Amino acid sequence: MSVLTAPEIILRPVISEKSIDESQRGKYTFAVHEKANKIQIKAAVEELYKKENVTVISVNVLTTKAKGKRRGRFIGFTTPWRKAIVTLAPGQKIEFFEGV
């Protein structure tokens, strides 16, 4: 596997009702690269948000499966994707999520 950089590992933050509620408790959700492991995700989050001086305590990773979708007579599937739920040290936060 080639070496992935931090912006390649963390694709985008996941903005949903549940992820915004969890951000109040210090847990942030990101869409991540399909080949990235927990250690790489932890290092990437700490590198991308080093201005805010964040410390990652734990990383939980899960893959969402493809679901069947029907649009009229056309049948297809949604794209499977991987997300990581990152827990920060108590009292720390990422400012990007605070304005949403």
C-alpha positions as CSV (number, residue, x, y, z in Angstrom):
1,M,0.0,0.0,0.0
2,S,1.3,3.4,-0.8
3,V,1.7,6.0,1.9
4,L,-1.4,8.2,2.3
5,T,-1.2,11.8,3.4
6,A,-3.6,13.3,6.0
7,P,-5.9,15.0,3.5
8,E,-6.2,11.7,1.6
9,I,-7.1,9.7,4.7
10,I,-9.7,12.2,6.1
11,L,-12.0,12.8,3.1
12,R,-14.7,15.0,4.8
13,P,-16.5,15.5,8.0
14,V,-19.9,13.8,8.3
15,I,-22.6,16.4,9.0
16,S,-25.8,14.8,10.3
17,E,-28.1,15.2,13.2
18,K,-26.5,12.4,15.1
19,S,-22.9,13.5,14.4
20,I,-23.7,17.1,15.6
21,D,-25.2,15.8,18.8
22,E,-22.1,13.6,19.4
23,S,-19.8,16.5,18.8
24,Q,-21.1,18.1,22.0
25,R,-19.7,15.1,23.8
26,G,-16.2,15.3,22.1
27,K,-16.9,12.7,19.4
28,Y,-16.5,13.7,15.8
29,T,-17.4,11.7,12.7
30,F,-15.3,11.7,9.4
31,A,-15.6,9.9,6.1
32,V,-12.2,8.2,5.7
33,H,-10.2,6.4,3.0
34,E,-11.2,2.7,2.6
35,K,-7.7,1.4,3.2
36,A,-6.8,3.6,6.2
37,N,-6.4,2.0,9.7
38,K,-7.1,3.4,13.1
39,I,-3.4,4.5,13.7
40,Q,-3.3,6.4,10.4
41,I,-6.7,8.1,11.1
42,K,-5.5,9.2,14.6
43,A,-2.3,10.7,13.2
44,A,-4.2,12.4,10.3
45,V,-6.8,14.0,12.6
46,E,-4.0,15.3,14.9
47,E,-2.1,16.6,11.9
48,L,-5.0,18.3,10.2
49,Y,-6.2,20.0,13.5
50,K,-2.8,20.8,15.0
51,K,-3.7,24.5,15.1
52,E,-6.4,23.6,17.7
53,N,-4.0,21.3,19.5
54,V,-6.3,18.2,19.6
55,T,-5.4,14.9,21.2
56,V,-7.2,11.8,20.0
57,I,-8.1,9.3,22.7
58,S,-9.8,6.6,20.6
59,V,-10.9,5.9,17.0
60,N,-13.9,3.6,16.1
61,V,-14.1,2.7,12.4
62,L,-17.1,1.2,10.6
63,T,-18.0,0.5,7.0
64,T,-21.5,1.2,5.8
65,K,-22.8,-1.4,3.4
66,A,-24.3,-0.8,0.0
67,K,-28.1,-0.6,0.1
68,G,-30.4,-1.4,-2.8
69,K,-32.2,1.5,-4.2
70,R,-35.0,1.7,-6.7
71,R,-35.7,4.7,-8.8
72,G,-38.7,3.9,-11.0
73,R,-37.7,1.0,-13.2
74,F,-34.0,1.4,-12.5
75,I,-32.5,-0.6,-9.7
76,G,-29.0,0.2,-8.3
77,F,-27.0,0.4,-5.1
78,T,-25.7,3.2,-2.9
79,T,-21.9,3.4,-2.6
80,P,-20.4,1.7,0.4
81,W,-18.2,4.0,2.4
82,R,-16.1,4.0,5.6
83,K,-16.5,6.4,8.5
84,A,-14.5,7.0,11.7
85,I,-15.8,8.2,15.0
86,V,-12.9,10.1,16.7
87,T,-13.0,10.8,20.5
88,L,-11.0,13.8,21.7
89,A,-9.5,14.4,25.1
90,P,-11.9,16.0,27.6
91,G,-12.3,19.8,27.1
92,Q,-11.0,19.8,23.5
93,K,-13.1,20.5,20.5
94,I,-12.8,21.1,16.7
95,E,-14.0,24.5,15.7
96,F,-15.3,23.4,12.3
97,F,-18.2,21.5,13.9
98,E,-19.2,24.3,16.4
99,G,-20.6,26.7,13.7
100,V,-23.0,24.1,12.2
